[in-house]
């Protein structure tokens, strides 16, 4: 498959290549969810067609770390494929599919990891059911480091991935899930361990200034992440984890003019689910701690003209979400 053209965009100059690494984020579109795209020819939805392109997309820019969601062929496909390309991975299912973190073994070694199951922290969601969403948090140390029970050595980083609850009615649940996750990242990983933090995932939440859906604006999660405080339905949530969105920071630093005034890319997902149901939204993010990491490059998004009328997936792209990627440098 010839994938949609993309390229890396310089943001700031690298000072020390040895302290620089990259992270890619991608919702891969689970195989069991790939049958609801009426504008996409069936041949491009089949797993045998998409799986090769997914691996190509995940690896064509040689990221050092990969965060992925909607993964339902980890053991029988993705893990062996990426292992053969020099990666090791951690996978956590939430039901049929799940989230994972891969890291290039020539760059990093796994020091430790934990799984955060939101149902253990949030009693019930809308409808009275406990949430099934999860997050995986990994501490990655430089390759060649001696592993033991001690604290992570210099050059280590904390990477977290999650996939928050979908659909507009669950906005408060998404806020609760983010609240649980960022509090853990702030108190233990950024606080106790003093690590730089990267948080990636499909947040199913739009940025500030997004268009209303069903008469409401669903930007509470983004506000909680970027402003560290938000009120929804008379409940106030706040945290102390100072993070920036990589793509928002890129647009601020280079004064991007492809969409003046926007704080994020115009879209990270673009799909047609039926008549009058076309979704062009930004809901995927990479967040980073700017006090300990400096943004160096980001991956471009395909232009509107490059996306076919049937949108995603398509013959030249295997998922309904575009991958995003950032290169950062550890700050002394």
N, C-alpha and C positions, 0 to 999 in steps of 0.2 A: 504494500500500500504506500502511495505517496501522500504523506500527511500534510495538512495545511501548513503553509510557510510561517515560521516564527523566528525570532532572533533575540539575543540578549541585548539589553539596553544599559549602557553605562550610566551610573548615577553619581558616584564619587570615585576618586582614584584609590586603588589598592596600595597600602603602605607596606604590608608584609604578607606575601602569598602564603607563607607557612601558617598564618593565623586566619586565613580566609577559607570559607567552605560554603557550600550551596545546599539548599533544601527545596525540593519539589513537592507540591501538594496537588492531589488529584482524586476526585470522586470518579471511580472507574466504571460506574453503572453496572450493578450486579446483574449476573446472567438471569436470575429469576425475576428481575424487574424490567427486562428489555423488550417486552412484548406490547408496550403501550405507546408506540410512536407511529401513528397511522401514516404520516408523510414520509417515513423512511422505508425504502424497499426492504423486504424481509431478509434478503441475502446479506444486507449490511448489519442486521441485528443478530445474526447467528453467532454463537460463541466462537465457533471455529474460525470465523472471519475476524471478529473483534479482538480475540486474545493476542494475536500476533501484533496487532497495531497498538494495543495497550502497553505491551512490553516495549515496543519501539518508542512510544511517546514518553514513557517513564524514564528511558535511558538515553535518548538521543542527545540530551544536553549534559549528560554525565553528572547528575547531581550526587553529592556526597551523602545526602539523607533524602529519603522518600517517605512521605506521609500519604496514605491512601485510605479511602472509605469505599463502602459497598463492594467489599472484596468477598467473593463466595467461592473462589477456586484457589485458595491459598496453598494448601498442601499438595493438590494434584496438578498445579500449574505455576502459579506466580512465584512461590518460594523456590522451586527448583530452577526456574528460568532465571530469576535474579541471582540465585546462588552461583550459577554458572557464569555470571557476569561480575562476580566479585562482591556481592552483597550478602548480608545476613539479616534476618527479619524476626519481628515479634508480631504476633497476631492475636487479636481478641475478638471473638464473635459476640454479637448482641442477640442474634437469632440465626436466621439463615445466612446473613452476611455479617461483616464486621469491619474493624479498622486495623491498620498495621503500620509499623515503622520499619523501614529498611535502612541500613547504613553500610557504606562502603568499608570493607574490612581493612583496606590499605590505609584508611584515614582515621577510623574510629574503632573502639572496642566497647562492648556493652559492660558498664559498671554495675548497673542495677536498673530495675524497672518496677512499676506498679500499675495495677488496673484500678480505675475508679468506676465503680458501678453506681450510677446516679440513684438507682432505687434504694440503695443503702443510706442515702442522705435526704431523699425527697419522698415523703410518705405516699402521696398519690398525685396523679396527673388528672387532666380533664377526663371525665368519664369514670373516675374512681379507680383507674389502673395505675400500678407502679410503673415508672418509666423504665424502659429496657435499654436506653442509650448508655454508652460507655465512653471512657477515655483511657488512653494508654500514655504513660509518662515514662520516658527513658532517660537515664543519665549516660551520656556517651563520653568516653575519655580518649585521649589521643592514642592511636595505634602504637603498640610497643610499651604502653604503661603497665606497670606491675599492678595486678588486681588483688585486692584484699579487703579487709573490713574497714580500712581507714577512709578518710574523706577523699573525694575525687581530686586528682592532681590539677595543676594549672593547665589551661587549654581545654578543660572539660566544658560540656554544655548540656543543658536540659532541653529535651524535645518532647512535646506533647501533641497528640492528635485526638480529634473527636469528631463526631457526626451528631449534631443536635436534632431534636425532634422536628419533623417537617410539618408543614401546613400552618396557615395564619392563625387558626384558633388556639394554637399551643404556644403563643408568644410568651406568656408568663412562665410556662414550664421551661422554655429555652433560657429565659433569664435565670431561673433557679439553677439550671444545669451549669451555666457559665459561672454563676456565683460560687457553686461548690468547687468547680475546677480551678478558677483563678485564686481562690483563697488558699487552696492547697499549694499551688505553684508559688504563691507569694510567701507563705509562712515557712514552708519546708525547703523548697528548691532555691528560690531567690533569697530567702531569709537565712535559714539555718546553714545551707550549703553554699550560699553566696555564688550561685551559678547564673550565667546568662541563660535566658529562657527564649525558646521559640515555640509558639503555639499555632498549629495549622489545622485546618479542617473545613468541612462543609457545615456552616453555622445556620443554614436555612433562615438567615436574617439579613435584611438589606441595610445599606448605609444611611446615615443621616441625609435627608433631602430626597429620599426615594418617593416614588409615586404611591398613592394609597391603593390598598387591595381591600375590596369589600367595604370601602368607605373609611378604612383605618390605615394608619401608617405603622409599619412593623419595623421600627428602628431601635427598639428598646435594648436589644442585645448589643448592637453596635455602640449605642450610647454608654452602656455599662462598661464595655471594653475600652472605649476611647476616652470617656469622661470620668470613669471610675465610680459613677453614681447614676442611678436611674430610679424613677418611681413609676410603678405600674399597678393599676387597680388598688390604690391606697397603700401598697407595700413598697418600701424603699430598700434598695440593695446598693451596697457600696463596698469597695475593696481598695487595697493599697498597691496593687501590681501595676507599675508604670510601664505600659506597652504602647507601641505604635504599629499601625498596619503598614507593612512593607510597601504596598502599592500606593497608599495615601501619602506616605513619606516621599516616595519617588516623585509623585506628581507635585508635591510641595517643593522639593529640592530642584527639580529641573523645569518647573513652571510649564508642565505639559499643556499643550494647546489643542489636543484632539477633542476635548470636551471641556471647554472653559467653565470653571467653577465647580466641577465635579471633584469629589474627594476620593473616588475609587474608579476603577475601570468601568466602562459602560455596561459590561456584562462579563460574567464568568460561566453562565449557563444560558442556553438559548434553545428552546425546544417547542414543539407543537404536540399537544396532547389530544387534539380533536378540534372540531369546528369552533371558532371563536375562543380557543384556548391556546394562545401562543404566549410563552413566558420568556422574557429577555431580562435577566436580572443578575445582580452581583450578590452572591451569597457565600463565596469561598474566600478565605483569608489566610494570610500568614502574618502573625503578630510577633513582635520582637521587643526585647528590652533595650532601648537606645542608650542607656547609661553604660552598658557592657558590650554592645554590638553596634557596628556601624554598617549601614546599608551601602553596598557597592554596585550591585546590578540587579535588574529584574528581567523576567521573560516577557516579551511582547504578547499581546492578545491578537488573534487574527482579525483583520479588518471586516467591517460589515459586508463589503463586496465579496469577500472570500467565502462567506458562509452561504451555503446553497439555500434555495427557497424552502426546502423541507426542513431546514435547520439541522439540529443535532439529535442523534448520531447521523452519520452520513458516510458516503464512500471514502471520504478523506479524513474522517475523525471517528474514533470508536466509542465515545461516551457522549452523554448529554451535558457534561461539564468540561470546560477547558482546564487543563492543568495550569497552575501558576507556579512561579519559581523565583527565589531570591538568593542572592549571594551576599553574605555578610562577613565582616571581619571582627575578630575578637578585639575589644578595646583594652589597651593596657591598664 
